[in-house]
């Protein structure tokens, strides 16, 4: 794992992260069941990853190349007439 000496707080959250990962439910369900603050749970898990205590998540490239085709120009002009008699071409 790592050679870092863990604080009591880190050991507490590391144990919960491992138990949550071993359970079949979601992280939020685990936090609710154990009366843990979900936001703090996510933050501590991120801190443990940053410190190298937990493995980092793989980086996934979510960008997809896109090509945009411009529409063909209209062959005939479009005329808009408003109810007040004003017209546009």
PyMOL Python script that loads the backbone (N, CA, C, O; Angstrom):
from pymol import cmd

cmd.read_pdbstr("""\
ATOM      1  N   UNK A   1       0.848  -1.179   0.000  1.00  0.00           N
ATOM      2  CA  UNK A   1       0.000   0.000   0.000  1.00  0.00           C
ATOM      3  C   UNK A   1       0.890   1.238   0.000  1.00  0.00           C
ATOM      4  O   UNK A   1       1.258   1.726  -1.069  1.00  0.00           O
ATOM      5  N   UNK A   2       1.241   1.751   1.166  1.00  0.00           N
ATOM      6  CA  UNK A   2       2.090   2.938   1.245  1.00  0.00           C
ATOM      7  C   UNK A   2       2.848   2.929   2.554  1.00  0.00           C
ATOM      8  O   UNK A   2       2.462   2.241   3.499  1.00  0.00           O
ATOM      9  N   UNK A   3       3.917   3.683   2.610  1.00  0.00           N
ATOM     10  CA  UNK A   3       4.738   3.732   3.808  1.00  0.00           C
ATOM     11  C   UNK A   3       4.396   4.934   4.687  1.00  0.00           C
ATOM     12  O   UNK A   3       5.069   5.181   5.688  1.00  0.00           O
ATOM     13  N   UNK A   4       3.342   5.689   4.316  1.00  0.00           N
ATOM     14  CA  UNK A   4       2.936   6.851   5.106  1.00  0.00           C
ATOM     15  C   UNK A   4       2.383   6.404   6.451  1.00  0.00           C
ATOM     16  O   UNK A   4       1.664   5.409   6.549  1.00  0.00           O
ATOM     17  N   UNK A   5       2.735   7.163   7.484  1.00  0.00           N
ATOM     18  CA  UNK A   5       2.130   6.920   8.787  1.00  0.00           C
ATOM     19  C   UNK A   5       0.795   7.654   8.796  1.00  0.00           C
ATOM     20  O   UNK A   5       0.735   8.855   8.535  1.00  0.00           O
ATOM     21  N   UNK A   6      -0.267   6.927   9.096  1.00  0.00           N
ATOM     22  CA  UNK A   6      -1.599   7.498   9.048  1.00  0.00           C
ATOM     23  C   UNK A   6      -1.992   8.110  10.383  1.00  0.00           C
ATOM     24  O   UNK A   6      -1.625   7.614  11.448  1.00  0.00           O
ATOM     25  N   UNK A   7      -2.745   9.197  10.299  1.00  0.00           N
ATOM     26  CA  UNK A   7      -3.318   9.779  11.508  1.00  0.00           C
ATOM     27  C   UNK A   7      -4.529   8.943  11.903  1.00  0.00           C
ATOM     28  O   UNK A   7      -4.997   8.113  11.123  1.00  0.00           O
ATOM     29  N   UNK A   8      -5.034   9.162  13.110  1.00  0.00           N
ATOM     30  CA  UNK A   8      -6.227   8.429  13.550  1.00  0.00           C
ATOM     31  C   UNK A   8      -7.409   8.744  12.632  1.00  0.00           C
ATOM     32  O   UNK A   8      -8.201   7.860  12.305  1.00  0.00           O
ATOM     33  N   UNK A   9      -7.523   9.989  12.226  1.00  0.00           N
ATOM     34  CA  UNK A   9      -8.611  10.401  11.340  1.00  0.00           C
ATOM     35  C   UNK A   9      -8.505   9.668   9.995  1.00  0.00           C
ATOM     36  O   UNK A   9      -9.505   9.185   9.463  1.00  0.00           O
ATOM     37  N   UNK A  10      -7.286   9.591   9.454  1.00  0.00           N
ATOM     38  CA  UNK A  10      -7.083   8.902   8.185  1.00  0.00           C
ATOM     39  C   UNK A  10      -7.363   7.416   8.320  1.00  0.00           C
ATOM     40  O   UNK A  10      -7.960   6.820   7.423  1.00  0.00           O
ATOM     41  N   UNK A  11      -6.945   6.804   9.422  1.00  0.00           N
ATOM     42  CA  UNK A  11      -7.220   5.393   9.654  1.00  0.00           C
ATOM     43  C   UNK A  11      -8.722   5.135   9.753  1.00  0.00           C
ATOM     44  O   UNK A  11      -9.223   4.142   9.225  1.00  0.00           O
ATOM     45  N   UNK A  12      -9.441   6.037  10.435  1.00  0.00           N
ATOM     46  CA  UNK A  12     -10.892   5.926  10.574  1.00  0.00           C
ATOM     47  C   UNK A  12     -11.553   5.930   9.196  1.00  0.00           C
ATOM     48  O   UNK A  12     -12.368   5.057   8.895  1.00  0.00           O
ATOM     49  N   UNK A  13     -11.206   6.906   8.365  1.00  0.00           N
ATOM     50  CA  UNK A  13     -11.835   7.035   7.050  1.00  0.00           C
ATOM     51  C   UNK A  13     -11.366   5.943   6.091  1.00  0.00           C
ATOM     52  O   UNK A  13     -12.143   5.481   5.256  1.00  0.00           O
ATOM     53  N   UNK A  14     -10.117   5.529   6.199  1.00  0.00           N
ATOM     54  CA  UNK A  14      -9.617   4.449   5.355  1.00  0.00           C
ATOM     55  C   UNK A  14     -10.386   3.160   5.637  1.00  0.00           C
ATOM     56  O   UNK A  14     -10.742   2.435   4.708  1.00  0.00           O
ATOM     57  N   UNK A  15     -10.639   2.874   6.897  1.00  0.00           N
ATOM     58  CA  UNK A  15     -11.398   1.673   7.263  1.00  0.00           C
ATOM     59  C   UNK A  15     -12.805   1.750   6.677  1.00  0.00           C
ATOM     60  O   UNK A  15     -13.312   0.756   6.156  1.00  0.00           O
ATOM     61  N   UNK A  16     -13.436   2.915   6.757  1.00  0.00           N
ATOM     62  CA  UNK A  16     -14.785   3.068   6.215  1.00  0.00           C
ATOM     63  C   UNK A  16     -14.793   2.976   4.689  1.00  0.00           C
ATOM     64  O   UNK A  16     -15.710   2.392   4.112  1.00  0.00           O
ATOM     65  N   UNK A  17     -13.798   3.537   4.040  1.00  0.00           N
ATOM     66  CA  UNK A  17     -13.728   3.458   2.574  1.00  0.00           C
ATOM     67  C   UNK A  17     -13.604   2.005   2.144  1.00  0.00           C
ATOM     68  O   UNK A  17     -14.288   1.569   1.218  1.00  0.00           O
ATOM     69  N   UNK A  18     -12.745   1.261   2.806  1.00  0.00           N
ATOM     70  CA  UNK A  18     -12.557  -0.149   2.462  1.00  0.00           C
ATOM     71  C   UNK A  18     -13.833  -0.958   2.718  1.00  0.00           C
ATOM     72  O   UNK A  18     -14.202  -1.811   1.910  1.00  0.00           O
ATOM     73  N   UNK A  19     -14.504  -0.691   3.839  1.00  0.00           N
ATOM     74  CA  UNK A  19     -15.744  -1.394   4.140  1.00  0.00           C
ATOM     75  C   UNK A  19     -16.830  -1.037   3.130  1.00  0.00           C
ATOM     76  O   UNK A  19     -17.600  -1.903   2.713  1.00  0.00           O
ATOM     77  N   UNK A  20     -16.896   0.227   2.736  1.00  0.00           N
ATOM     78  CA  UNK A  20     -17.897   0.665   1.770  1.00  0.00           C
ATOM     79  C   UNK A  20     -17.657   0.022   0.411  1.00  0.00           C
ATOM     80  O   UNK A  20     -18.606  -0.381  -0.261  1.00  0.00           O
ATOM     81  N   UNK A  21     -16.395  -0.075   0.002  1.00  0.00           N
ATOM     82  CA  UNK A  21     -16.069  -0.707  -1.274  1.00  0.00           C
ATOM     83  C   UNK A  21     -16.386  -2.200  -1.258  1.00  0.00           C
ATOM     84  O   UNK A  21     -16.739  -2.772  -2.289  1.00  0.00           O
ATOM     85  N   UNK A  22     -16.262  -2.831  -0.092  1.00  0.00           N
ATOM     86  CA  UNK A  22     -16.549  -4.259   0.026  1.00  0.00           C
ATOM     87  C   UNK A  22     -18.049  -4.531   0.086  1.00  0.00           C
ATOM     88  O   UNK A  22     -18.490  -5.642  -0.211  1.00  0.00           O
ATOM     89  N   UNK A  23     -18.829  -3.530   0.465  1.00  0.00           N
ATOM     90  CA  UNK A  23     -20.282  -3.732   0.551  1.00  0.00           C
ATOM     91  C   UNK A  23     -20.898  -3.687  -0.841  1.00  0.00           C
ATOM     92  O   UNK A  23     -20.284  -3.205  -1.793  1.00  0.00           O
ATOM     93  N   UNK A  24     -22.114  -4.194  -0.942  1.00  0.00           N
ATOM     94  CA  UNK A  24     -22.796  -4.239  -2.228  1.00  0.00           C
ATOM     95  C   UNK A  24     -23.485  -2.925  -2.572  1.00  0.00           C
ATOM     96  O   UNK A  24     -23.793  -2.690  -3.741  1.00  0.00           O
ATOM     97  N   UNK A  25     -23.731  -2.073  -1.603  1.00  0.00           N
ATOM     98  CA  UNK A  25     -24.477  -0.840  -1.829  1.00  0.00           C
ATOM     99  C   UNK A  25     -23.614   0.301  -2.313  1.00  0.00           C
ATOM    100  O   UNK A  25     -22.411   0.152  -2.530  1.00  0.00           O
ATOM    101  N   UNK A  26     -24.248   1.432  -2.474  1.00  0.00           N
ATOM    102  CA  UNK A  26     -23.553   2.634  -2.911  1.00  0.00           C
ATOM    103  C   UNK A  26     -22.832   3.278  -1.730  1.00  0.00           C
ATOM    104  O   UNK A  26     -23.073   2.934  -0.573  1.00  0.00           O
ATOM    105  N   UNK A  27     -21.955   4.206  -2.045  1.00  0.00           N
ATOM    106  CA  UNK A  27     -21.228   4.937  -1.010  1.00  0.00           C
ATOM    107  C   UNK A  27     -22.199   5.766  -0.167  1.00  0.00           C
ATOM    108  O   UNK A  27     -22.051   5.851   1.052  1.00  0.00           O
ATOM    109  N   UNK A  28     -23.186   6.372  -0.817  1.00  0.00           N
ATOM    110  CA  UNK A  28     -24.154   7.188  -0.075  1.00  0.00           C
ATOM    111  C   UNK A  28     -25.000   6.323   0.867  1.00  0.00           C
ATOM    112  O   UNK A  28     -25.310   6.744   1.982  1.00  0.00           O
ATOM    113  N   UNK A  29     -25.371   5.129   0.427  1.00  0.00           N
ATOM    114  CA  UNK A  29     -26.137   4.227   1.295  1.00  0.00           C
ATOM    115  C   UNK A  29     -25.291   3.796   2.496  1.00  0.00           C
ATOM    116  O   UNK A  29     -25.785   3.730   3.622  1.00  0.00           O
ATOM    117  N   UNK A  30     -24.016   3.507   2.242  1.00  0.00           N
ATOM    118  CA  UNK A  30     -23.110   3.119   3.332  1.00  0.00           C
ATOM    119  C   UNK A  30     -22.972   4.257   4.337  1.00  0.00           C
ATOM    120  O   UNK A  30     -23.046   4.040   5.546  1.00  0.00           O
ATOM    121  N   UNK A  31     -22.772   5.469   3.831  1.00  0.00           N
ATOM    122  CA  UNK A  31     -22.610   6.630   4.716  1.00  0.00           C
ATOM    123  C   UNK A  31     -23.869   6.849   5.552  1.00  0.00           C
ATOM    124  O   UNK A  31     -23.788   7.141   6.745  1.00  0.00           O
ATOM    125  N   UNK A  32     -25.016   6.708   4.924  1.00  0.00           N
ATOM    126  CA  UNK A  32     -26.277   6.890   5.641  1.00  0.00           C
ATOM    127  C   UNK A  32     -26.445   5.817   6.710  1.00  0.00           C
ATOM    128  O   UNK A  32     -26.859   6.112   7.831  1.00  0.00           O
ATOM    129  N   UNK A  33     -26.126   4.582   6.367  1.00  0.00           N
ATOM    130  CA  UNK A  33     -26.257   3.466   7.301  1.00  0.00           C
ATOM    131  C   UNK A  33     -25.363   3.652   8.526  1.00  0.00           C
ATOM    132  O   UNK A  33     -25.744   3.297   9.641  1.00  0.00           O
ATOM    133  N   UNK A  34     -24.166   4.217   8.307  1.00  0.00           N
ATOM    134  CA  UNK A  34     -23.211   4.396   9.404  1.00  0.00           C
ATOM    135  C   UNK A  34     -23.209   5.822   9.960  1.00  0.00           C
ATOM    136  O   UNK A  34     -22.327   6.192  10.734  1.00  0.00           O
ATOM    137  N   UNK A  35     -24.196   6.611   9.563  1.00  0.00           N
ATOM    138  CA  UNK A  35     -24.367   7.990  10.038  1.00  0.00           C
ATOM    139  C   UNK A  35     -23.103   8.825   9.834  1.00  0.00           C
ATOM    140  O   UNK A  35     -22.629   9.510  10.740  1.00  0.00           O
ATOM    141  N   UNK A  36     -22.572   8.742   8.604  1.00  0.00           N
ATOM    142  CA  UNK A  36     -21.385   9.508   8.235  1.00  0.00           C
ATOM    143  C   UNK A  36     -21.790  10.636   7.289  1.00  0.00           C
ATOM    144  O   UNK A  36     -22.718  10.485   6.495  1.00  0.00           O
ATOM    145  N   UNK A  37     -21.096  11.754   7.377  1.00  0.00           N
ATOM    146  CA  UNK A  37     -21.334  12.878   6.485  1.00  0.00           C
ATOM    147  C   UNK A  37     -20.822  12.496   5.095  1.00  0.00           C
ATOM    148  O   UNK A  37     -19.630  12.249   4.912  1.00  0.00           O
ATOM    149  N   UNK A  38     -21.735  12.451   4.116  1.00  0.00           N
ATOM    150  CA  UNK A  38     -21.376  11.972   2.778  1.00  0.00           C
ATOM    151  C   UNK A  38     -20.338  12.866   2.108  1.00  0.00           C
ATOM    152  O   UNK A  38     -19.394  12.369   1.493  1.00  0.00           O
ATOM    153  N   UNK A  39     -20.506  14.173   2.224  1.00  0.00           N
ATOM    154  CA  UNK A  39     -19.544  15.095   1.606  1.00  0.00           C
ATOM    155  C   UNK A  39     -18.150  14.906   2.210  1.00  0.00           C
ATOM    156  O   UNK A  39     -17.152  14.880   1.488  1.00  0.00           O
ATOM    157  N   UNK A  40     -18.090  14.776   3.526  1.00  0.00           N
ATOM    158  CA  UNK A  40     -16.809  14.545   4.195  1.00  0.00           C
ATOM    159  C   UNK A  40     -16.228  13.194   3.786  1.00  0.00           C
ATOM    160  O   UNK A  40     -15.013  13.054   3.643  1.00  0.00           O
ATOM    161  N   UNK A  41     -17.095  12.204   3.600  1.00  0.00           N
ATOM    162  CA  UNK A  41     -16.653  10.876   3.152  1.00  0.00           C
ATOM    163  C   UNK A  41     -15.949  10.988   1.802  1.00  0.00           C
ATOM    164  O   UNK A  41     -14.838  10.483   1.638  1.00  0.00           O
ATOM    165  N   UNK A  42     -16.590  11.648   0.834  1.00  0.00           N
ATOM    166  CA  UNK A  42     -15.984  11.828  -0.487  1.00  0.00           C
ATOM    167  C   UNK A  42     -14.684  12.633  -0.400  1.00  0.00           C
ATOM    168  O   UNK A  42     -13.701  12.300  -1.063  1.00  0.00           O
ATOM    169  N   UNK A  43     -14.678  13.684   0.411  1.00  0.00           N
ATOM    170  CA  UNK A  43     -13.471  14.512   0.548  1.00  0.00           C
ATOM    171  C   UNK A  43     -12.315  13.730   1.150  1.00  0.00           C
ATOM    172  O   UNK A  43     -11.181  13.841   0.684  1.00  0.00           O
ATOM    173  N   UNK A  44     -12.588  12.948   2.169  1.00  0.00           N
ATOM    174  CA  UNK A  44     -11.523  12.178   2.802  1.00  0.00           C
ATOM    175  C   UNK A  44     -11.006  11.088   1.868  1.00  0.00           C
ATOM    176  O   UNK A  44      -9.809  10.804   1.847  1.00  0.00           O
ATOM    177  N   UNK A  45     -11.896  10.482   1.104  1.00  0.00           N
ATOM    178  CA  UNK A  45     -11.453   9.480   0.132  1.00  0.00           C
ATOM    179  C   UNK A  45     -10.532  10.127  -0.909  1.00  0.00           C
ATOM    180  O   UNK A  45      -9.529   9.535  -1.307  1.00  0.00           O
ATOM    181  N   UNK A  46     -10.874  11.339  -1.345  1.00  0.00           N
ATOM    182  CA  UNK A  46     -10.027  12.051  -2.301  1.00  0.00           C
ATOM    183  C   UNK A  46      -8.668  12.389  -1.678  1.00  0.00           C
ATOM    184  O   UNK A  46      -7.634  12.273  -2.336  1.00  0.00           O
ATOM    185  N   UNK A  47      -8.674  12.798  -0.434  1.00  0.00           N
ATOM    186  CA  UNK A  47      -7.411  13.117   0.255  1.00  0.00           C
ATOM    187  C   UNK A  47      -6.544  11.871   0.385  1.00  0.00           C
ATOM    188  O   UNK A  47      -5.332  11.934   0.178  1.00  0.00           O
ATOM    189  N   UNK A  48      -7.152  10.746   0.723  1.00  0.00           N
ATOM    190  CA  UNK A  48      -6.399   9.497   0.839  1.00  0.00           C
ATOM    191  C   UNK A  48      -5.813   9.093  -0.511  1.00  0.00           C
ATOM    192  O   UNK A  48      -4.718   8.533  -0.570  1.00  0.00           O
ATOM    193  N   UNK A  49      -6.534   9.373  -1.588  1.00  0.00           N
ATOM    194  CA  UNK A  49      -5.991   9.090  -2.924  1.00  0.00           C
ATOM    195  C   UNK A  49      -4.827  10.023  -3.251  1.00  0.00           C
ATOM    196  O   UNK A  49      -3.811   9.587  -3.792  1.00  0.00           O
ATOM    197  N   UNK A  50      -4.978  11.309  -2.921  1.00  0.00           N
ATOM    198  CA  UNK A  50      -3.911  12.282  -3.197  1.00  0.00           C
ATOM    199  C   UNK A  50      -2.636  11.929  -2.445  1.00  0.00           C
ATOM    200  O   UNK A  50      -1.537  12.131  -2.963  1.00  0.00           O
ATOM    201  N   UNK A  51      -2.768  11.409  -1.241  1.00  0.00           N
ATOM    202  CA  UNK A  51      -1.602  11.061  -0.431  1.00  0.00           C
ATOM    203  C   UNK A  51      -0.999   9.716  -0.827  1.00  0.00           C
ATOM    204  O   UNK A  51       0.042   9.326  -0.297  1.00  0.00           O
ATOM    205  N   UNK A  52      -1.642   9.003  -1.753  1.00  0.00           N
ATOM    206  CA  UNK A  52      -1.125   7.724  -2.198  1.00  0.00           C
ATOM    207  C   UNK A  52      -1.521   6.561  -1.312  1.00  0.00           C
ATOM    208  O   UNK A  52      -1.003   5.457  -1.476  1.00  0.00           O
ATOM    209  N   UNK A  53      -2.427   6.788  -0.377  1.00  0.00           N
ATOM    210  CA  UNK A  53      -2.873   5.724   0.522  1.00  0.00           C
ATOM    211  C   UNK A  53      -3.878   4.826  -0.196  1.00  0.00           C
ATOM    212  O   UNK A  53      -3.892   3.613   0.011  1.00  0.00           O
ATOM    213  N   UNK A  54      -4.705   5.416  -1.027  1.00  0.00           N
ATOM    214  CA  UNK A  54      -5.630   4.672  -1.879  1.00  0.00           C
ATOM    215  C   UNK A  54      -5.174   4.824  -3.322  1.00  0.00           C
ATOM    216  O   UNK A  54      -4.558   5.833  -3.667  1.00  0.00           O
ATOM    217  N   UNK A  55      -5.462   3.847  -4.169  1.00  0.00           N
ATOM    218  CA  UNK A  55      -5.057   3.970  -5.577  1.00  0.00           C
ATOM    219  C   UNK A  55      -5.833   5.083  -6.290  1.00  0.00           C
ATOM    220  O   UNK A  55      -7.003   5.336  -6.003  1.00  0.00           O
ATOM    221  N   UNK A  56      -5.149   5.728  -7.217  1.00  0.00           N
ATOM    222  CA  UNK A  56      -5.769   6.785  -8.017  1.00  0.00           C
ATOM    223  C   UNK A  56      -6.730   6.170  -9.020  1.00  0.00           C
ATOM    224  O   UNK A  56      -6.545   5.035  -9.461  1.00  0.00           O
ATOM    225  N   UNK A  57      -7.751   6.926  -9.373  1.00  0.00           N
ATOM    226  CA  UNK A  57      -8.674   6.491 -10.421  1.00  0.00           C
ATOM    227  C   UNK A  57      -8.010   6.711 -11.770  1.00  0.00           C
ATOM    228  O   UNK A  57      -7.262   7.674 -11.939  1.00  0.00           O
ATOM    229  N   UNK A  58      -8.270   5.836 -12.733  1.00  0.00           N
ATOM    230  CA  UNK A  58      -7.698   6.055 -14.065  1.00  0.00           C
ATOM    231  C   UNK A  58      -8.309   7.297 -14.717  1.00  0.00           C
ATOM    232  O   UNK A  58      -9.489   7.594 -14.530  1.00  0.00           O
ATOM    233  N   UNK A  59      -7.498   8.007 -15.473  1.00  0.00           N
ATOM    234  CA  UNK A  59      -7.964   9.190 -16.176  1.00  0.00           C
ATOM    235  C   UNK A  59      -8.584   8.737 -17.492  1.00  0.00           C
ATOM    236  O   UNK A  59      -7.965   8.010 -18.269  1.00  0.00           O
ATOM    237  N   UNK A  60      -9.805   9.176 -17.726  1.00  0.00           N
ATOM    238  CA  UNK A  60     -10.528   8.796 -18.937  1.00  0.00           C
ATOM    239  C   UNK A  60     -10.736  10.048 -19.782  1.00  0.00           C
ATOM    240  O   UNK A  60     -11.226  11.070 -19.300  1.00  0.00           O
ATOM    241  N   UNK A  61     -10.353   9.946 -21.053  1.00  0.00           N
ATOM    242  CA  UNK A  61     -10.558  11.066 -21.962  1.00  0.00           C
ATOM    243  C   UNK A  61     -12.018  11.045 -22.406  1.00  0.00           C
ATOM    244  O   UNK A  61     -12.443  10.133 -23.115  1.00  0.00           O
ATOM    245  N   UNK A  62     -12.779  12.047 -21.988  1.00  0.00           N
ATOM    246  CA  UNK A  62     -14.199  12.066 -22.309  1.00  0.00           C
ATOM    247  C   UNK A  62     -14.513  12.960 -23.509  1.00  0.00           C
ATOM    248  O   UNK A  62     -15.681  13.120 -23.862  1.00  0.00           O
ATOM    249  N   UNK A  63     -13.510  13.534 -24.130  1.00  0.00           N
ATOM    250  CA  UNK A  63     -13.743  14.377 -25.291  1.00  0.00           C
ATOM    251  C   UNK A  63     -13.909  13.511 -26.534  1.00  0.00           C
ATOM    252  O   UNK A  63     -13.185  12.535 -26.728  1.00  0.00           O
ATOM    253  N   UNK A  64     -14.851  13.875 -27.353  1.00  0.00           N
ATOM    254  CA  UNK A  64     -15.128  13.151 -28.585  1.00  0.00           C
ATOM    255  C   UNK A  64     -14.988  14.129 -29.742  1.00  0.00           C
ATOM    256  O   UNK A  64     -15.546  15.225 -29.683  1.00  0.00           O
ATOM    257  N   UNK A  65     -14.254  13.762 -30.797  1.00  0.00           N
ATOM    258  CA  UNK A  65     -14.137  14.678 -31.925  1.00  0.00           C
ATOM    259  C   UNK A  65     -15.494  14.871 -32.610  1.00  0.00           C
ATOM    260  O   UNK A  65     -16.268  13.929 -32.786  1.00  0.00           O
ATOM    261  N   UNK A  66     -15.748  16.110 -32.982  1.00  0.00           N
ATOM    262  CA  UNK A  66     -17.017  16.456 -33.609  1.00  0.00           C
ATOM    263  C   UNK A  66     -16.736  17.262 -34.860  1.00  0.00           C
ATOM    264  O   UNK A  66     -15.875  18.141 -34.849  1.00  0.00           O
ATOM    265  N   UNK A  67     -17.453  16.975 -35.947  1.00  0.00           N
ATOM    266  CA  UNK A  67     -17.359  17.810 -37.133  1.00  0.00           C
ATOM    267  C   UNK A  67     -18.723  18.458 -37.352  1.00  0.00           C
ATOM    268  O   UNK A  67     -19.759  17.801 -37.243  1.00  0.00           O
ATOM    269  N   UNK A  68     -18.710  19.720 -37.654  1.00  0.00           N
ATOM    270  CA  UNK A  68     -19.942  20.477 -37.832  1.00  0.00           C
ATOM    271  C   UNK A  68     -20.089  20.826 -39.307  1.00  0.00           C
ATOM    272  O   UNK A  68     -19.184  21.393 -39.921  1.00  0.00           O
ATOM    273  N   UNK A  69     -21.220  20.485 -39.851  1.00  0.00           N
ATOM    274  CA  UNK A  69     -21.514  20.834 -41.236  1.00  0.00           C
ATOM    275  C   UNK A  69     -22.510  21.978 -41.237  1.00  0.00           C
ATOM    276  O   UNK A  69     -23.541  21.919 -40.567  1.00  0.00           O
ATOM    277  N   UNK A  70     -22.195  23.014 -41.993  1.00  0.00           N
ATOM    278  CA  UNK A  70     -23.102  24.147 -42.082  1.00  0.00           C
ATOM    279  C   UNK A  70     -24.261  23.791 -42.997  1.00  0.00           C
ATOM    280  O   UNK A  70     -24.082  23.077 -43.984  1.00  0.00           O
ATOM    281  N   UNK A  71     -25.460  24.292 -42.671  1.00  0.00           N
ATOM    282  CA  UNK A  71     -26.610  23.979 -43.526  1.00  0.00           C
ATOM    283  C   UNK A  71     -26.469  24.643 -44.894  1.00  0.00           C
ATOM    284  O   UNK A  71     -25.788  25.658 -45.041  1.00  0.00           O
ATOM    285  N   UNK A  72     -27.126  24.050 -45.889  1.00  0.00           N
ATOM    286  CA  UNK A  72     -27.110  24.606 -47.236  1.00  0.00           C
ATOM    287  C   UNK A  72     -27.874  25.938 -47.240  1.00  0.00           C
ATOM    288  O   UNK A  72     -28.885  26.073 -46.551  1.00  0.00           O
ATOM    289  N   UNK A  73     -27.402  26.905 -48.003  1.00  0.00           N
ATOM    290  CA  UNK A  73     -28.133  28.179 -48.047  1.00  0.00           C
ATOM    291  C   UNK A  73     -29.520  27.971 -48.659  1.00  0.00           C
ATOM    292  O   UNK A  73     -29.709  27.132 -49.540  1.00  0.00           O
ATOM    293  N   UNK A  74     -30.470  28.745 -48.177  1.00  0.00           N
ATOM    294  CA  UNK A  74     -31.834  28.636 -48.679  1.00  0.00           C
ATOM    295  C   UNK A  74     -31.872  29.080 -50.141  1.00  0.00           C
ATOM    296  O   UNK A  74     -31.228  30.060 -50.517  1.00  0.00           O
ATOM    297  N   UNK A  75     -32.620  28.362 -50.949  1.00  0.00           N
ATOM    298  CA  UNK A  75     -32.725  28.697 -52.363  1.00  0.00           C
ATOM    299  C   UNK A  75     -33.671  29.871 -52.594  1.00  0.00           C
ATOM    300  O   UNK A  75     -33.485  30.649 -53.529  1.00  0.00           O
ATOM    301  N   UNK A  76     -34.672  29.994 -51.749  1.00  0.00           N
ATOM    302  CA  UNK A  76     -35.631  31.085 -51.892  1.00  0.00           C
ATOM    303  C   UNK A  76     -35.663  31.867 -50.595  1.00  0.00           C
ATOM    304  O   UNK A  76     -35.524  31.286 -49.519  1.00  0.00           O
ATOM    305  N   UNK A  77     -35.845  33.188 -50.682  1.00  0.00           N
ATOM    306  CA  UNK A  77     -35.914  33.977 -49.447  1.00  0.00           C
ATOM    307  C   UNK A  77     -37.174  33.630 -48.662  1.00  0.00           C
ATOM    308  O   UNK A  77     -38.189  33.213 -49.219  1.00  0.00           O
ATOM    309  N   UNK A  78     -37.074  33.813 -47.382  1.00  0.00           N
ATOM    310  CA  UNK A  78     -38.192  33.544 -46.488  1.00  0.00           C
ATOM    311  C   UNK A  78     -38.798  34.881 -46.071  1.00  0.00           C
ATOM    312  O   UNK A  78     -38.070  35.791 -45.673  1.00  0.00           O
ATOM    313  N   UNK A  79     -40.099  35.007 -46.155  1.00  0.00           N
ATOM    314  CA  UNK A  79     -40.763  36.250 -45.795  1.00  0.00           C
ATOM    315  C   UNK A  79     -41.596  36.003 -44.542  1.00  0.00           C
ATOM    316  O   UNK A  79     -42.377  35.054 -44.483  1.00  0.00           O
ATOM    317  N   UNK A  80     -41.425  36.861 -43.548  1.00  0.00           N
ATOM    318  CA  UNK A  80     -42.168  36.773 -42.296  1.00  0.00           C
ATOM    319  C   UNK A  80     -43.037  38.010 -42.184  1.00  0.00           C
ATOM    320  O   UNK A  80     -42.529  39.127 -42.285  1.00  0.00           O
ATOM    321  N   UNK A  81     -44.338  37.838 -41.977  1.00  0.00           N
ATOM    322  CA  UNK A  81     -45.261  38.949 -41.787  1.00  0.00           C
ATOM    323  C   UNK A  81     -45.869  38.870 -40.411  1.00  0.00           C
ATOM    324  O   UNK A  81     -46.497  37.871 -40.061  1.00  0.00           O
ATOM    325  N   UNK A  82     -45.687  39.917 -39.624  1.00  0.00           N
ATOM    326  CA  UNK A  82     -46.264  39.979 -38.285  1.00  0.00           C
ATOM    327  C   UNK A  82     -47.704  40.470 -38.381  1.00  0.00           C
ATOM    328  O   UNK A  82     -48.116  41.040 -39.391  1.00  0.00           O
ATOM    329  N   UNK A  83     -48.458  40.240 -37.314  1.00  0.00           N
ATOM    330  CA  UNK A  83     -49.869  40.645 -37.309  1.00  0.00           C
ATOM    331  C   UNK A  83     -50.052  42.143 -37.366  1.00  0.00           C
ATOM    332  O   UNK A  83     -51.129  42.612 -37.733  1.00  0.00           O
ATOM    333  N   UNK A  84     -49.026  42.918 -37.012  1.00  0.00           N
ATOM    334  CA  UNK A  84     -49.144  44.375 -37.070  1.00  0.00           C
ATOM    335  C   UNK A  84     -48.800  44.912 -38.456  1.00  0.00           C
ATOM    336  O   UNK A  84     -48.751  46.128 -38.646  1.00  0.00           O
ATOM    337  N   UNK A  85     -48.565  44.045 -39.412  1.00  0.00           N
ATOM    338  CA  UNK A  85     -48.302  44.452 -40.782  1.00  0.00           C
ATOM    339  C   UNK A  85     -46.834  44.586 -41.140  1.00  0.00           C
ATOM    340  O   UNK A  85     -46.514  44.811 -42.307  1.00  0.00           O
ATOM    341  N   UNK A  86     -45.927  44.454 -40.175  1.00  0.00           N
ATOM    342  CA  UNK A  86     -44.503  44.566 -40.446  1.00  0.00           C
ATOM    343  C   UNK A  86     -44.044  43.256 -41.080  1.00  0.00           C
ATOM    344  O   UNK A  86     -44.381  42.171 -40.605  1.00  0.00           O
ATOM    345  N   UNK A  87     -43.269  43.372 -42.160  1.00  0.00           N
ATOM    346  CA  UNK A  87     -42.778  42.192 -42.834  1.00  0.00           C
ATOM    347  C   UNK A  87     -41.262  42.191 -42.924  1.00  0.00           C
ATOM    348  O   UNK A  87     -40.631  43.247 -42.982  1.00  0.00           O
ATOM    349  N   UNK A  88     -40.692  41.011 -42.934  1.00  0.00           N
ATOM    350  CA  UNK A  88     -39.241  40.837 -43.036  1.00  0.00           C
ATOM    351  C   UNK A  88     -38.941  39.835 -44.138  1.00  0.00           C
ATOM    352  O   UNK A  88     -39.708  38.905 -44.384  1.00  0.00           O
ATOM    353  N   UNK A  89     -37.820  40.044 -44.790  1.00  0.00           N
ATOM    354  CA  UNK A  89     -37.369  39.104 -45.823  1.00  0.00           C
ATOM    355  C   UNK A  89     -36.054  38.531 -45.378  1.00  0.00           C
ATOM    356  O   UNK A  89     -35.468  37.710 -46.083  1.00  0.00           O
TER     357      UNK A  89
END
""", "prot")
cmd.dss("prot")
cmd.show_as("cartoon", "prot")
cmd.util.cbc("prot")
cmd.orient("prot")
